[in-house]
Amino acid sequence: MKILIIYATTEGQTRKIARFMEDVLQESGHQVMIADATDEPPSPAGYDMAIIGASIHMQRYQNAIKHYIAEHVELLNAMPSAFYSVCLAIVSDIEDNREEAEEIAEDFIEYLRWQPIAIEHIAGALQYSKYDYFKKLVMRMIAKKQNRDTDTSQDYEYTDWAAVRDFVVDLVEEE
């Protein structure tokens, strides 16, 4: 199967997840093209499946991914496509936070009139080393409210790699 993965990232975790998906799919014998939405990514035409990912920051996704989906929504709706949303709220102990992240994804897809066959919510990372002073303070405050890691001298990854593997394996097995 020829698979296209397009992603948008802010600190790099969504790219890391896309690269992991690429490796899993290539190990299974699939041809995979991966591209950043900010770099003139290819059209989904000519691919058997498209997987698109983005991360939630300030309750929204990156503009580049929104523009990519809007430009190619007809092609995406005519083929098997899937969306993965990366957000720390997915591992929150606060149910409202998880529900809000899921609602943001649903509203985003509905707004774009996209009909992916699957939506996967994936926990991201607290990457204190990549934040400016202000963002580091804000993220530490959010992490403290959620009983998460607050030592800003290191980064913390919450991505469940086994679940990511299962997601992409299940996607290609269904098609």
N, C-alpha and C positions, 0 to 999 in steps of 0.2 A: 504494500500500500504506500502511496506517495502522500506524505503528511506535511502540512505547513503549520509552523508554530510562530505566532506573532505575539510579542509581549511589550508592555510598557513598564518601566521601573523608575523608582526614585532613588533608593539607596542600593539597589542591586539584588535584593532577595528574589524578586520576581524573575529576573534574568537567570539567577542560579537555579530556580525551580524549572524554568524553561529548558535550560541545559541538561538538567537531570532527566526531564521527560525525553529530550532528544536521545540521550544515552540509552534509556530503557527501550525506546522504540527501535533504535538502530540495532540493539542487541537482539531484538525479536525479528530482524530482517527487513524492517521498513526503511524506505528512503525518507529522510527528514530534512526539510529546509527550515532554518530558524532565523528570525529577523526581529530587530528592534523597531517598534512602530515609528520612532523618530528618524529612522534612516531610510527612507524610501523603500519600504518593504514591498515584496512582490504581491501581485494580485492572487487571490485564491483560485483563479481559473487554472485548470490543468492539474489540480491536486484532488486527491480522493477524500481528504478530510482536512479541516482546519481546527486548530486549538489556539484560542486567544486568551491571554492573561494580562491582568493589570492589578495594581495595588490601590487600596483605598487610603487616601491622605486627606485630611480635612473634609471627610464625608463625601469625597468624590474621586473619580478615576482620572488618570492623566488624559489631557486633551488629545494627544496623538492617537491613543487607542480609540477614543470616541470618533475621531475623524476617519480612522481606518475602517471601522465597522460601518459607519454611515456611508462611506464611499462604496463599500463592497457588500452591503446588506443583502442585495438580491442574490448574488452568488453564494453568500454564506447560507442563506435560507434554502437554496437549491441543493445543498450538499450536507453531509453530516458535519456539524461543527459543535464545538464545546467551548465553554468559558470557565476559566479559573480565576477566582478572586482572592487576592492575598491581603490579609488583615490580621492584626494582633487581637482584635476583639473576639475572634473565633475561639481563642483559648481563655477568654475571660470567665471568671466565676459568676459574673453578673449576666443573667439571662437576657436582660434588655439590651446589653451591648452586642451580644451575639445576634439577636433578632434584628437590631438596627443594621448591622453589617449585611445580613441576608436581604433585608429590605432595600438597601442601597443597590445591591446587585440586581435584584428583581426590577427596580425602577429604571435602572440604567438600560437593561435589556429591553424592557417595554418601551422606553422612550425611543430607542433606536429601531424598534420593530424587528428585532432579531429574534430568531427562534432556534437557539442552540438545543441540541439533543441532551445536553448535560450541563449542569452548573456545579462546580466544586469550590468549596470554601477552604482555603488553606491558610494556616497560621504562618505569619511572617517571622520577622526578627526585630529585636531591639538593637539597633546598631549605633550605640552611643558614639562610637569613634567617627561616625560620618555626619553627626549632627553639629550644627553651630551651637554657640552657647545658649541662646534662647530656646531652640528646639530641644536641646538636651535637658533643660530645666522642665519644660512642658512634658516631655516624654517620661522623665523621672517621676513627675507628679502623677501622671496617668498610671504608670506602673505601680506606684505606691498605693493608689486607690484600689487597684486590682490585685494586690498582694503578689506582685511580680518583682523581678529583679531590678534593684535600684542602684547598684554599684556602677557608676558611670565610667569606671576605668576599664570596663570590658563590654563586649557585645554578647547578646544572648539570642540563640536561634530556637524557635519553637516549631518549625516546620516538621511535620510527621512524614518522613521520607517514605515509609512503607505505605502510607495512605496515598501519597502521590503516585507511587508505582502502581498500586491497585487501580487508581483512577484511570491512568492511561492504558493499562493492560485491558481493563474492562471496556474502555471506549473502542479499542480496535477489535476486540473479540465480538462485540455487538454488531459490528459492520461486516 
